[in-house]
Every structure is written in structure tokens, then in C-alpha cells.
Amino acid sequence: MIAVLGTLLGVGMTQLFQRRATERNERFASQQQLRSERMTVYSDFAGAVTEFRRGQADRWHRTSEDPDGPACFEARMESYRLRARSLHALFRVQLIASGPTTNDAAQHAHHLTARLHTAPDETEFDALAQQARDAVQQFVRLASSDVQ
């Protein structure tokens, strides 16, 4: 009788420890997957906004050279395409970010980048471009703490 109870107790304890170990491993795997997804989404966003900034700069320069020329039209179309891509990346950040701080930083970087083509002169353009660059850097700093 004692041997049977000892065996049943041993089986029960083994099952309990195995279940806890399995749950711990599943939580770890889930956290690692989320971390990996966040890294991908955050880096995609930073890349998309950087490309959008380049497109906005090209659009601004082509507009200042010849606002009615074909190069200006092509630059504007390219900036629209890059804006759509960066918006898609922004939406992904909003879906996966752990908190509002990272979302706000991403929105701020996108907003500043979207304003670049409206600069009235080169001095204002340079200032806006630097602000947009700084905003992306701030987003990257916040995002990196989110994936640590």
C-alpha cells in the first residue's frame, strides 16, 4: 500500500514539475517570438521612414528646380509610394508596440517626415530634415529598449 501511494505521489509530482517546465518554456518561446517580431517591425519602420525622408527630399529639390517638370511629377509619385509604405510600417508598429511611448515616437517621426516637402526654403528644409532624422533616432532608442 505504501509503495503504491509512493509511486502515485512520485508520478503526480513528476507531472506537476513537467507541466511547470513546459509552461515556462512556452512563455519563453512566446516572448522570444514577440521580441523577434518587434525587432523586424521596428527596423522595417525605421527603414521605411528613412526612405520616405529621402523621397521627400528628392520631391522638394525637384519642385524647387522645376515645379512643372516631369522630374518633379515623378518625384511626387515616388514620395506618395514611399509614404504609403511608411504608413503601412507605422500601422504595424502601432499593432505590436508595448506602449504608447513607442507609438508616439513613431507617429512623430512619420509626421515630421511627411512635412518635409512643404518647407518654403532651403534653410527650413534643412531644419525639418534634421528634426525628422532626430525623431527617427529617438524612435530607434525607444524601440531598442522595447526589444531588450
Beta strands, then each sheet from edge to edge (+ up, - down):
end
